[in-house]
Amino acid sequence: PEPRVAEGMSALLNFQSFLTCVLLFICTSTYLKSQRPSMFREKKPGLFSLVYKGAVIGTRLSPWVSASCLLMAAW
């Protein structure tokens, strides 16, 4: 049976939705780095720093991230 989700529940409070959001963020950051490498030449403070870290994680752990995406798709 499919787990029940309370109405109005944030994606951050549901573990599966949280993992999906994190994987999408990492994949999007890595894609942006491949399309616009000039944006990622230096570390910048603020939100861009988080995007930079997501791109680094996606680049260094790409086999694990892709396996996680496939696992989440099959789940």
Backbone as CSV, one residue per row, in Angstrom:
resi,resn,N_x,N_y,N_z,CA_x,CA_y,CA_z,C_x,C_y,C_z
1,PRO,0.823,-1.201,0.000,0.000,0.000,0.000,0.863,1.259,0.000
2,GLU,0.336,2.244,-0.611,1.042,3.520,-0.709,0.936,4.281,0.614
3,PRO,2.065,4.871,1.083,1.993,5.593,2.356,1.135,6.843,2.235
4,ARG,0.432,7.157,3.295,-0.417,8.351,3.296,0.421,9.578,3.614
5,VAL,0.108,10.644,2.936,0.786,11.907,3.169,-0.258,12.900,3.651
6,ALA,0.044,13.528,4.766,-0.898,14.505,5.296,-1.000,15.689,4.338
7,GLU,-2.194,16.215,4.194,-2.379,17.357,3.304,-1.653,18.560,3.871
8,GLY,-1.030,19.299,2.992,-0.307,20.491,3.406,1.082,20.180,3.926
9,MET,1.512,18.918,3.833,2.825,18.531,4.330,3.897,19.011,3.362
10,SER,4.928,19.604,3.893,6.020,20.106,3.080,6.861,18.942,2.559
11,ALA,7.538,19.169,1.447,8.425,18.140,0.893,9.608,17.899,1.820
12,LEU,9.938,18.854,2.655,11.057,18.674,3.566,10.702,17.798,4.758
13,LEU,9.419,17.597,5.033,9.000,16.771,6.155,8.783,15.321,5.753
14,ASN,8.635,15.059,4.478,8.480,13.703,3.968,9.846,13.271,3.436
15,PHE,10.399,12.172,3.984,11.779,11.795,3.668,11.974,11.486,2.188
16,GLN,11.053,10.765,1.582,11.195,10.438,0.167,11.143,11.690,-0.696
17,SER,10.255,12.609,-0.376,10.179,13.868,-1.132,11.426,14.708,-0.916
18,PHE,11.954,14.668,0.291,13.190,15.405,0.579,14.345,14.857,-0.258
19,LEU,14.479,13.536,-0.322,15.540,12.945,-1.140,15.363,13.272,-2.614
20,THR,14.129,13.283,-3.077,13.860,13.642,-4.470,14.279,15.077,-4.745
21,CYS,13.958,15.985,-3.838,14.339,17.393,-4.006,15.857,17.561,-4.012
22,VAL,16.549,16.847,-3.121,18.010,16.940,-3.063,18.623,16.409,-4.358
23,LEU,18.134,15.274,-4.841,18.661,14.721,-6.087,18.393,15.639,-7.279
24,LEU,17.209,16.208,-7.337,16.914,17.152,-8.417,17.812,18.381,-8.349
25,PHE,18.070,18.867,-7.134,18.947,20.023,-6.973,20.368,19.697,-7.434
26,ILE,20.884,18.525,-7.039,22.240,18.135,-7.430,22.322,17.961,-8.938
27,CYS,21.340,17.300,-9.528,21.351,17.083,-10.983,21.240,18.400,-11.747
28,THR,20.392,19.293,-11.266,20.239,20.596,-11.920,21.514,21.424,-11.813
29,SER,22.140,21.415,-10.648,23.389,22.163,-10.461,24.481,21.628,-11.370
30,THR,24.576,20.308,-11.491,25.591,19.700,-12.356,25.325,20.022,-13.822
31,TYR,24.058,20.007,-14.211,23.706,20.347,-15.591,24.057,21.807,-15.895
32,LEU,23.744,22.698,-14.957,24.091,24.106,-15.157,25.597,24.291,-15.277
33,LYS,26.357,23.535,-14.493,27.817,23.645,-14.564,28.330,23.188,-15.921
34,SER,27.701,22.160,-16.495,28.151,21.683,-17.799,27.754,22.642,-18.921
35,GLN,26.630,23.338,-18.759,26.169,24.262,-19.792,26.807,25.645,-19.693
36,ARG,27.035,26.102,-18.484,27.600,27.438,-18.249,28.784,27.357,-17.289
37,PRO,29.913,26.837,-17.728,31.050,26.679,-16.810,31.616,28.010,-16.311
38,SER,31.384,29.088,-17.032,31.912,30.387,-16.594,31.248,30.862,-15.302
39,MET,30.031,30.390,-15.028,29.359,30.764,-13.785,29.994,30.100,-12.573
40,PHE,30.746,29.018,-12.785,31.265,28.213,-11.697,32.780,28.297,-11.565
41,ARG,33.381,29.352,-12.041,34.832,29.461,-11.983,35.346,29.761,-10.583
42,GLU,34.605,30.468,-9.799,35.053,30.818,-8.451,33.901,30.644,-7.475
43,LYS,34.264,30.440,-6.228,33.243,30.296,-5.184,32.703,31.674,-4.832
44,LYS,31.406,31.757,-4.702,30.760,33.014,-4.339,29.914,32.784,-3.098
45,PRO,29.710,33.803,-2.287,28.918,33.614,-1.067,27.417,33.550,-1.362
46,GLY,26.673,33.039,-0.388,25.223,33.036,-0.492,24.676,31.793,-1.158
47,LEU,23.547,31.960,-1.840,22.859,30.850,-2.476,23.707,30.222,-3.581
48,PHE,24.489,31.027,-4.258,25.315,30.501,-5.341,26.343,29.511,-4.803
49,SER,26.776,29.693,-3.562,27.707,28.758,-2.946,27.070,27.383,-2.796
50,LEU,25.787,27.360,-2.468,25.067,26.095,-2.341,24.930,25.409,-3.703
51,VAL,24.686,26.187,-4.742,24.594,25.633,-6.099,25.957,25.091,-6.530
52,TYR,27.024,25.807,-6.177,28.383,25.366,-6.495,28.687,24.028,-5.815
53,LYS,28.307,23.915,-4.545,28.544,22.668,-3.809,27.727,21.519,-4.383
54,GLY,26.498,21.796,-4.806,25.683,20.772,-5.454,26.309,20.299,-6.750
55,ALA,26.897,21.214,-7.504,27.555,20.849,-8.760,28.801,20.015,-8.507
56,VAL,29.534,20.352,-7.462,30.733,19.579,-7.122,30.344,18.165,-6.692
57,ILE,29.302,18.047,-5.886,28.825,16.724,-5.468,28.378,15.921,-6.681
58,GLY,27.643,16.546,-7.569,27.165,15.862,-8.770,28.282,15.434,-9.694
59,THR,29.349,16.220,-9.749,30.478,15.888,-10.611,31.310,14.761,-10.014
60,ARG,31.611,14.859,-8.748,32.483,13.866,-8.111,31.789,12.542,-7.833
61,LEU,30.509,12.576,-7.538,29.778,11.362,-7.204,28.763,10.993,-8.279
62,SER,29.068,11.285,-9.531,28.081,11.092,-10.594,27.567,9.661,-10.718
63,PRO,28.378,8.618,-10.550,27.790,7.269,-10.627,26.783,7.015,-9.506
64,TRP,27.087,7.499,-8.314,26.185,7.301,-7.176,24.920,8.130,-7.322
65,VAL,25.058,9.344,-7.830,23.886,10.202,-8.026,22.978,9.611,-9.100
66,SER,23.556,9.135,-10.181,22.736,8.546,-11.246,22.070,7.251,-10.777
67,ALA,22.776,6.448,-9.978,22.159,5.237,-9.421,21.025,5.602,-8.476
68,SER,21.207,6.652,-7.703,20.149,7.103,-6.794,18.942,7.599,-7.570
69,CYS,19.178,8.306,-8.664,18.065,8.782,-9.504,17.295,7.606,-10.094
70,LEU,18.004,6.600,-10.560,17.330,5.422,-11.107,16.545,4.681,-10.026
71,LEU,17.126,4.595,-8.827,16.446,3.941,-7.730,15.184,4.700,-7.331
72,MET,15.264,6.020,-7.276,14.101,6.822,-6.926,13.031,6.751,-8.016
73,ALA,13.449,6.630,-9.273,12.490,6.512,-10.370,11.740,5.180,-10.296
74,ALA,12.453,4.134,-9.897,11.819,2.810,-9.798,10.983,2.682,-8.528
75,TRP,11.305,3.468,-7.536,10.580,3.401,-6.260,9.213,3.933,-6.452
